[in-house]
């Protein structure tokens, strides 16, 4: 298929050290599970049959104009340095300029082995593909910066994880796939020419107003601060905030053992591989700052005036907690109806969260109930809630329309873990109706009335752990 006019592959024009040119590995019998029509139109992709889409988005046919490659990067994984990572099961087809003029990557995930696969098969099974499709599109509907899902395709081949499972490929779209770890690999190797080229490229692609490495650092810190606050306000737990999973664009990337909280707990961990709770819900702001410190360390390697660079980078990173706090205050202030929350509103917000934590109240439903008129049934300690409620009413009395502010900030539905597991189990058995229903409901998170999908899990429905898809 000739799509030459759509592609403009700027990353492929960087030095060869940045990637390995790699074709996807063909699959036996591709079959389209889902295609994101709205996103396809935004990208300017041509109309085609589902059969042709399956061939294209499984990797069985490379469109003309694409320049497939696997990207190199490194990273800190759970705080431990790994000097050699890279796209071990993903192929970047190339970049397209959308109908809105924005440049975006199109990547196949689960498309076969690459030189960075580290003895892996380079494949993905259906469960993680559908999980990323659902959660990334739900995040988009919530207004949280994220990579997006364009297509999910069955391969017609089984792969082996804990057993025999159906293989699948996810087509992922991103502002770019540049990670903190992309910078770290060249800094670690002392390849300053490559580091400088990458820095210039990142500035031109994402932050054209930034000046030099420290300007890039300042812009990325600000973007990450905004992102983390949005995660917190949605009750989202990434689960693997390694530096190779930290996109400098400020988008959420890599939905492995991620989850949305049911009952509120600041120490909540779902990821089965996070034994120490490093990436717990309440730790995410601190880890974002830690990741930016690693980014700063990498950027400094290319600078001549090292002492001055260290001083400036330290100032930028040390300012980040206050940036996160400001963004958190704005996001949570809106959740309780404050269009312009002040620093002295923090105590009111934190008192409600403390009540929710003490009673294991459902995070999403408590804020939704508050927005809809009455959250009393969400909190067991009625006396403590009534005292908070009186103070909240006093504070919001001067607000123009607190109810409208809350309803715009508080979703009625999230991708709940137990519904995700039910959806995956049905799909593995050949029934994709729950997947499509969940996607449709999550596309309207502030307006849906799918009460069963909004309902928290019963005790026997709870999903205490989520798993990486590799």
Phi, psi and omega in degrees: 000129182273108177238027186306319185291342181276331188270142170216091195270081185291324181295325180292346179269357175285167180304151184298341179294344185280345189195173170237127176292130190207125174277145171299153177273123182301155180243169190286311188211078183294140177218127183288129175264316183206146174222132183272094185300316182298316179292321177301318177294321178298323179283347182078023181287146182287157174290142178202166180286162176297327178296315179294322177297319179299317178297316183291312188271004168266346184093006180286339175225131177263121182293146175297133184107336176285152175226079188301139179203157173251130185274146176267140169199172175235200175163160168269122180248113187053039177086353182259134184284130173236111188284349184221102173237219180128175181289096183274345178212030181221146177232124173280113179291321181155192183239142176237150174263114186286176180294343176268004180084358182273143177273133179219145172282145166242121186232140172262126181246121187099023190264014175113170185291153176227175176297349181255015187284343177053053177073006177277169182271354178072011184251170176229148174262167191301321185303302179297329177296313179291324178299312181294322178302308184295311187290319181294321178288328174295318178298318178300316180295332177281353180082019180263127181306131188200154162295161183232165181254124178264321183203154170232131187226129171286147183263344186077012180233143173272146173236167187244121171238255172282352177186194178280125185224151180291134179278154180205163177232134174258133171262115186251142180240134183215154173302325166189172174249027176287128183240164171305320180296338176295323177283323184297323185296321181281328175295316181297324181278352183073022181269076188293330178296318178292322179297318178295319179297320179294319179298314178298319180296314181296319178297312182297324185279322189244325187224068186298343177273350180288147180243111174072179183303320181287330173295321176296315179302315182298318181292318181291320177301316180296318180294319179293323178298316178296318182297312184297320178298322179292322175302311184299318182292337178267355184072028184268137177239116184292314176095330180219070182279047175290159182293338175281353175249021181245105185276132182288347176290343185086015175267151170288131181223147175070090181265076177275253180276045180282166178194155167260137180295144164269267177288141186285131175204116182298339181261013186297131174231132174249329187299126181292341182260003180257070187295330183265358180073025181303320185253032175301159181312307185288346179273350188300320176299317181295319181291325177300319178294318179300316178299320179290332174294323177291323176297315179300317180300320178292315183297324183298333185300338183266358189260143183282314181274081190296315182299317179293321179295318178298317180296317181291317180297320178299317179297318182295312183292321180293339178279348188292320178304321178292325176296316179297317180300317179296315180293322177299315181299317179295317182292313181284331174300316177298326181294337176249018170093013182259112182290334181216077184295146179254167180301325181284358173276348182303319183297322179295316178297313184292329176296318178295316179297323178295320176297318179296319179295315183298325184257007182052042181290148179293127186297306184293314186289331178295312180291324177296318179296321177298318180292329183271354172129340182198115178253012185300323183289350181275339185245129182285318181283086186297320182297316179294322179293319180298322178296317177295317184298321178296318178292323178295317178297321178297318182290321184276354181299332181267359179280147184294310182208072185299327181297317179295321178298316181294316183293334177279343184255342187245110179292153175270340185219144174227166174284088183290144187302318184291327176289326177296316180295320177297319180296317181293317180298319178295318182295319178299328178277000176100003182253109182261006180299315178298325177298311182292323178295317180297316178300317182296318180292318183289342177289344179233064191293339183263355187234350188295152173236024177283082191299327180291328177284338178278339189288135176296162179289148167287171183303320182280352176265349185300140176249102187281343183217145174241159193233148174290146185272001183281000000 
